[in-house]
């Protein structure tokens, strides 16, 4: 009984001692950690970006220029072909016979000319000896001139017959890639109708067509004092990217500007040209084009593209002030330079811009900033804004 009382007393003491201890106090979590960097000053050049489509440098639809049965096809659909390579042969028998007939007519008319010339010489001599009438001389002169004209006409017919015979051989007008044939051997072609046989494209080099808006066009002309006609002659560097490309891997230049703005769209048609020796760029592809602006090189303030936020009020950056508090700063964006963006208004090079940990940074709250310089990415941005080897000042 005494043991039970002693155990109960000890239990009461433990409960009492626990109740006398201090209660747990709330401890605020440490401020979230973010990475900040100061904007960098860098010399950059403005670029204009466009969308367009690729188009073959040369494109021809081969047609039958003479009537006849298609005799032979000398290529496989989709082949790469060389200039003057035979592609189709139209039955030649008829045209070979017509050429022989025309050549015979030339010989016949030349014989008539020789005879008339001989008689004219003979009667001319007799007339000088008063042994023939002048009427005979005039008659043979007429015959000689008539035969001479007949020879010219016969030679023209012979040339036409030879030309028609040549047209029975359809050859490649340039190096390129030929599409599938549209007519099979045995079909009658060129029978008083337009008969396409196949299409051939030259895609090395290759064109990209795109348009510039009236607003950008007038701004660039005012800024650079270069009109579209001059820009066409300058071979302005233009970078090309296809769907899925990172950056702009294909280098070319501007080689054509239209002579007038399209009134319905308010745009001016432009064209750039690119080497395509491997044939990987096909006509009809969607393309992005990046063109450098003349005389636009300047010092600018840049921040990483991923540090820029957007909301209903516009673009902004999150800044860490001297008290380590987050501040939202509305900014005016400029052009893109590689993985950075020019900031024209809103910050200075003394501000600490949050570049990572943006989701943990709430305006008004404190954070733990870790400084990280942007200089390590400077080389990449400089490379993207530098002129290319095609080397001329750009639009």
Secondary structure, DSSP 8 states (H G I E B T S, - for coil): -HHHHHHHHHHHHHHHHHHHS-----------EEEEEE-EEEEE--EEEEEEEEEEEEEEEEE--S-EEEEEE-S-TT-EE-TT-EEEEE--HHHHHHHHHHHHHHHHHHHHHHHHHHHHHHHHHHHHTTSS-HHHHHHHHHHHHHHHHHHHHHHHHHHHHHHHHHHTEEE-SSSEEE---SS-TT-EE-SSS--EEEEEEEEEEEEEEEEEEHHHHHHHHHHH---HHHHHHTT-EEEEEETT-SS--EEEEEEEE-SS-BTTTTEEEEEEEE--TT--S-TT-EEEEEEE-TT--EEEEEEEGGG-EEETTEEEEEEE-TTSBEEEEE-EEEEEETTEEEEEES--TTSEEEEE-GGG--TTSB-EEEE--SGGGHHHHHHHHS--TT-S---
